[in-house]
């Protein structure tokens, strides 16, 4: 079964290290980090070195959460255990960052010992683990975790909107306030391919309804989706939102979804994804790309890439990152903003 679980920082420092079976060498974290950093391109999430399988997740904060094993175990099973353990740690600490882990390492070791016994998973949900954890988390200021010093930050959230930082409150502290709160986020990833004239060749949306629950007693809640929502692929009518594929969390009762677009949820404590979905077809993109190539001489090419925002002017887009590939012989890149009256778009451009 699972031999080790460890958490490494972006620099390769070992923050958490729990050896369950003592069947591997002590410098396993160093072997893992060296292989990931020296790998040509992005290292795969699962790889094997000298009979030892490494399964890991890399977080946006630069952390590496790694499990190792010598056994022939289904990789999907280890990935699911790793995913659930990371969610439990995040629920208790509020935010999964290096500072939060260093301040709460005693609590995290206690969580690991409750979740895994001699490398075998025992408890895999926040509700189950919460009954046996006695240490209190030390909260950190999550608002400072992802803010780079010196970078211009925009606040486009209305004054009557609750700040997103409240979802980073550790569960024990939220329970002490005796507030029954449920936070819902709709996250979508849009993939589109344009041709040289700016026409959309294909497009898709992968989204999820993510929730974080501070409700006591797991009461049943009802979530009603848009009535224009259509299920299954349509042959040509894309006037409505059409779900090509979707699935639900185990706590969701979807018996009324096909007829009334209603789901009933008994939310567990902590963060979970209530629904995943995918949309294929035609829809209005938030941005449009236009590419122009000029050849001023026989030895020079100029690429002009323009981005146009298609959403209404009363809305804004924050932290937009633009990435594109250029040849190695590229000499210069010039980012430029044209006809911008309000500094609400393209907050920081990353060029590769």
C-alpha positions in Angstrom: 0.0 0.0 0.0 1.1 3.6 0.4 4.7 3.8 1.7 5.2 7.6 2.2 3.4 10.9 2.1 5.3 14.2 2.0 4.8 17.8 1.1 7.6 19.8 -0.6 7.9 23.5 -1.1 8.6 25.1 -4.5 12.3 25.2 -3.5 12.4 21.5 -2.6 12.3 21.8 1.2 10.5 19.0 2.9 7.7 20.5 5.0 5.8 17.4 5.9 7.1 13.8 5.8 5.3 10.7 7.1 6.9 7.3 6.4 4.3 4.6 7.0 6.0 1.4 6.1 9.8 2.2 6.3 10.5 0.3 3.0 12.1 3.1 1.1 15.3 5.1 1.4 15.3 8.3 3.5 16.2 10.6 0.6 13.1 9.8 -1.4 11.8 13.4 -1.4 15.2 14.6 -2.8 15.0 11.9 -5.6 11.5 13.1 -6.5 12.3 16.8 -6.6 15.4 16.3 -8.7 13.5 14.2 -11.2 10.7 16.7 -11.5 13.1 19.7 -12.0 15.4 17.9 -14.4 12.5 16.4 -16.5 12.3 17.7 -20.1 9.1 19.6 -20.1 6.4 19.0 -17.5 6.9 15.8 -15.4 3.9 13.4 -15.6 1.8 13.1 -12.4 2.8 9.4 -12.1 6.3 8.0 -12.8 8.4 5.2 -11.5 12.1 5.2 -10.5 13.9 2.0 -9.5 10.6 0.2 -8.6 9.2 3.1 -6.6 6.1 4.8 -8.0 5.7 8.5 -7.3 2.1 10.0 -7.5 1.9 13.7 -6.9 -0.2 16.9 -7.2 1.4 20.3 -7.9 -0.5 23.3 -6.5 -0.7 26.8 -7.8 1.2 27.9 -4.6 4.2 25.9 -5.7 3.6 23.0 -3.3 4.1 19.3 -4.2 1.9 16.7 -2.5 3.5 13.3 -3.1 2.6 9.7 -2.3 5.0 6.8 -2.9 4.5 3.1 -3.1 6.3 -0.1 -4.1 3.1 -2.1 -4.6 1.2 -2.6 -7.8 -1.8 -0.3 -6.9 -4.3 1.3 -9.2 -3.0 4.8 -9.9 -6.5 6.3 -10.0 -7.0 5.0 -6.4 -3.9 6.7 -5.1 -4.8 9.9 -6.9 -8.2 9.9 -5.3 -6.7 9.3 -1.8 -4.2 12.1 -2.4 -6.9 14.4 -3.7 -9.2 13.8 -0.6 -6.3 14.2 1.8 -5.3 17.5 0.3 -9.0 18.7 0.6 -9.2 17.7 4.2 -6.0 19.6 5.0 -7.3 22.6 3.2 -10.6 22.5 5.0 -8.9 22.4 8.4 -6.2 25.0 7.6 -8.4 27.2 5.5 -5.9 27.6 2.7 -3.3 25.2 1.3 -0.1 27.3 1.3 3.4 26.9 2.6 2.8 29.3 5.5 -0.4 27.6 6.5 1.3 24.2 6.5 4.4 25.4 8.5 2.1 27.0 11.1 -0.2 23.9 11.4 2.3 21.0 10.9 1.2 19.4 14.2 -2.4 19.5 13.1 -1.5 18.2 9.7 0.4 15.2 11.1 -2.7 14.4 13.2 -4.9 14.5 10.2 -2.5 12.2 8.2 -2.5 9.7 11.1 -6.3 9.6 11.1 -6.7 9.3 7.3 -3.9 6.7 6.8 -3.0 3.8 9.1 0.1 1.9 8.0 -0.4 3.2 4.5 -4.1 2.1 4.3 -6.8 4.7 3.9 -9.3 4.8 6.8 -11.2 8.1 6.9 -11.6 10.0 3.6 -13.9 13.0 4.5 -13.8 16.0 6.6 -16.9 15.0 8.5 -15.2 11.7 9.6 -11.9 13.2 10.5 -13.3 16.1 12.5 -14.5 13.9 15.3 -11.0 12.7 16.2 -8.9 15.8 15.6 -8.2 17.8 18.8 -5.6 20.4 17.7 -6.9 23.9 16.7 -5.6 25.4 13.4 -3.6 28.6 13.4 -5.3 30.8 10.7 -3.2 32.7 8.2 -4.0 35.8 6.1 -5.1 34.2 2.8 -5.5 37.5 1.1 -1.7 37.9 1.0 -1.0 34.5 -0.3 -1.4 35.2 -4.0 -0.6 38.9 -4.2 2.8 39.8 -5.7 4.4 42.8 -4.2 4.5 45.7 -6.6 1.9 44.4 -8.9 -1.2 46.5 -9.6 -4.3 44.9 -8.2 -7.8 45.8 -9.1 -10.9 45.4 -6.9 -13.9 44.9 -9.2 -16.0 43.3 -6.4 -19.0 45.4 -5.4 -19.2 46.7 -1.9 -22.3 44.6 -1.0 -20.5 41.4 -2.1 -19.0 39.1 0.5 -15.2 38.8 0.0 -14.0 35.5 -1.3 -11.4 35.4 1.5 -14.1 34.2 3.9 -14.0 30.8 2.3 -10.5 30.4 3.6 -11.7 30.4 7.2 -10.6 27.1 8.9 -13.6 24.9 9.8 -13.1 24.8 13.6 -13.0 28.6 13.7 -16.1 28.9 11.5 -17.9 26.5 13.8 -17.1 28.6 16.8 -18.9 31.6 15.3 -22.0 29.3 14.9 -22.8 30.7 11.4 -24.6 28.5 9.0 -23.0 29.6 5.7 -22.7 28.0 2.3 -20.6 29.5 -0.5 -21.1 28.6 -4.2 -18.7 29.2 -7.0 -19.3 28.5 -10.7 -15.9 27.9 -12.3 -15.5 27.5 -16.1 -12.6 26.8 -18.4 -13.2 27.9 -22.0 -11.2 26.3 -24.8 -11.4 27.8 -28.3 -9.5 27.5 -31.6 -9.4 30.3 -34.0 -8.2 30.3 -37.6 -6.1 33.1 -39.2 -9.1 35.3 -39.9 -10.5 35.1 -36.3 -13.2 32.6 -37.1 -13.9 30.0 -34.3 -13.1 26.5 -35.5 -14.1 24.7 -32.4 -15.0 25.6 -28.8 -15.9 23.9 -25.5 -16.5 24.8 -21.9 -15.5 22.6 -18.9 -17.1 23.8 -15.7 -18.0 22.9 -12.2 -20.2 24.1 -9.4 -18.0 24.2 -6.4 -19.3 24.6 -2.8 -17.8 25.2 0.6 -20.2 24.4 3.5 -20.1 25.6 7.1 -23.6 24.3 7.7 -24.3 22.4 10.9 -26.0 19.0 10.7 -25.8 18.7 6.8 -29.4 20.0 6.1 -30.8 19.3 2.6 -30.7 22.3 0.2 -32.2 22.7 -3.2 -30.4 24.2 -6.1 -32.3 25.2 -9.2 -30.5 25.8 -12.5 -31.5 27.9 -15.4 -34.7 26.7 -17.2 -33.1 27.2 -20.6 -30.6 24.5 -19.8 -30.8 21.7 -22.3 -29.4 18.2 -21.9 -27.7 16.2 -24.6 -26.2 17.3 -27.9 -28.3 19.2 -30.3 -27.9 18.9 -34.1 -27.9 22.6 -34.8 -29.8 24.7 -32.3 -27.4 26.3 -29.8 -29.7 29.1 -28.6 -29.9 27.4 -25.2 -27.2 26.1 -23.0 -26.6 22.4 -23.9 -24.8 20.1 -21.5 -23.1 17.3 -23.4 -21.7 15.5 -20.3 -22.2 16.0 -16.6 -21.8 14.1 -13.3 -22.6 14.8 -9.6 -21.0 14.5 -6.2 -22.2 11.5 -4.1 -24.1 13.8 -1.8 -26.3 15.1 -4.7 -29.8 13.7 -5.4 -30.3 14.3 -9.1 -33.7 12.6 -9.6 -35.4 15.9 -10.5 -32.6 17.2 -12.7 -33.7 15.8 -16.1 -37.2 17.1 -15.8 -37.0 20.3 -13.6 -33.2 21.2 -13.6 -33.2 20.9 -9.8 -30.7 19.1 -7.6 -31.0 18.4 -3.9 -27.8 18.4 -1.9 -26.9 17.3 1.6 -23.6 19.1 1.8 -20.7 17.7 3.9 -18.5 20.0 5.8 -15.8 21.6 3.8 -15.2 22.1 0.1 -16.5 19.8 -2.6 -17.6 19.9 -6.2 -21.3 19.4 -6.5 -21.4 19.1 -10.3 -19.0 18.8 -13.2 -20.2 19.5 -16.8 -19.0 20.0 -20.3 -20.5 22.1 -23.1 -19.7 21.6 -26.8 -20.9 23.9 -29.5 -21.3 27.5 -30.4 -21.4 30.2 -27.8 -20.2 33.8 -27.5 -16.6 34.0 -26.4 -15.5 36.7 -23.8 -12.5 37.5 -26.0 -11.6 37.4 -29.7 -8.2 36.9 -31.1 -6.9 38.5 -34.4 -3.5 37.6 -35.8 -1.7 39.5 -38.5 1.6 38.5 -40.1 3.6 41.1 -42.1 6.8 40.5 -44.1 8.6 43.8 -44.2 11.7 42.1 -45.8 12.9 38.8 -47.0 14.6 38.2 -43.6 12.0 39.6 -41.2 8.5 38.6 -40.1 6.2 40.6 -37.8 3.4 39.0 -35.8 0.7 41.3 -34.5 -1.7 39.6 -32.1 -4.7 41.6 -31.0 -7.2 40.7 -28.3 -10.7 42.2 -28.2 -13.0 42.0 -25.2 -16.6 41.2 -26.3 -18.4 41.6 -22.9 -20.3 44.8 -22.0 -18.2 47.8 -21.0 -19.7 47.9 -17.5 -17.9 44.7 -16.7 -14.1 44.2 -16.2 -11.6 41.4 -16.5 -8.9 41.1 -13.9 -5.5 39.3 -14.0 -5.7 38.3 -17.7 -2.6 36.3 -18.8 -1.7 36.0 -22.5 0.7 33.2 -23.6 1.9 32.3 -27.1 4.8 30.6 -28.6 7.4 32.3 -30.8 10.4 30.9 -32.6 13.8 30.9 -30.8 15.1 33.4 -33.4 12.6 36.0 -32.1 14.3 39.3 -31.4 11.8 41.4 -29.5 8.3 41.4 -28.1 6.3 44.6 -27.5 3.1 44.4 -25.4 0.9 47.4 -26.0 -2.6 48.6 -24.8 -4.6 50.6 -27.3 -7.4 53.0 -26.6 -7.8 52.1 -23.0 -9.8 54.7 -21.1 -10.0 52.7 -17.8 -7.3 50.4 -16.6 -9.5 47.4 -16.1 -8.1 45.0 -18.7 -5.0 43.0 -19.2 -3.7 43.4 -15.7 -0.2 41.9 -16.3 0.7 40.2 -19.5 3.0 37.2 -19.6 4.7 36.6 -22.9 6.5 33.3 -23.8 
